[in-house]
Structures are given as C-alpha cells and as structure tokens.
Amino acid sequence: MTNWLLENLPSQSKIDLSSLPIATLAYLGDAVHSFFAKVRSLNNLSVGRIHKKVTSLVSREFQAKCLEQLFPRLSEQELSVVKRAMNSKCAKRYGNDENYRKSTALEALIGYLYLAGDRDRLLEILNFSLMERNDDRLR
C-alpha cells in the first residue's frame, strides 16, 4: 500500500520555503507529526489508548528531548531551520520555556522537510521522533 500523503508532496519549486514564517512551518509540522503518531499507534485499537499514546509522543517535553538527540544528526540546512525556529517570536510565546522552543523547532523542521519534498529524510526524522525513549510517562 502506498502512502498517498507522502507520494503527493508539494514540489519545492512551487513554494519558497525561506519566505514562509516559522509559525507556518511549525503549524504544518505539528499536523504531520501528530498524524503519523496516530497512524503508528493504531495497534492500540482503542481511541482512548491511541489518544493517550499520541499525547505523550507529541508533548513539548518529549519533542524537546527528541530534538536534543537529533542535533548531532542534522544537516547545516536543517540546523538553520531549527535555530531560526528556536529564536522565533512564536517559539517564545511562553516566555523562555526551553521545551516549548525546542518542540516548535522540531515541528518547524518536520514542516520544512514535508514542504521540501524530502520524503526519505522526513520519514527518518518522524520515525526517530516517534521512538519511545527512557521516559517514565511512556512505560
């Protein structure tokens, strides 16, 4: 079965990614990340259990921890998006909440990769970001 969501990624030539506000990239990245977390959690069968699992996987604390582990694996371009996102006005919405800034950055990176049409890297980041880590909330 093909994944039509990934097969029909927009072409980078149609969208100037550098002109998009970080808030837009993060908004899209949040939707993509949440959608993939839900699809990966379908084996839980019950909507309540899926929701509980997905809520923990897309929490700002979990996303911040994931981004910290991703930093050494990011390309220069990806790191540029992440730094731009962490320093953006939308990331500072809750003051200097480091977890919120990092989660916004991860979501912006996912949104960027989706719009750039980099399917392989998007899946690599999504799979990594949805792995359970040693986190008491996930046991």
ABEGO torsion letter per residue (X at the ends): XBBAAAAABBBAAABBAAABBAAAAAAAAAAAAAAAAAAAAAAAGBAAAAAAAAAAAABAAAAAAAAAAAAAABBAAAAAAAAAAAABAAAAAAEABAAAAAAAAAAAAAAAAAAAGBAAAAAAAAAAAABBBBBAAAX
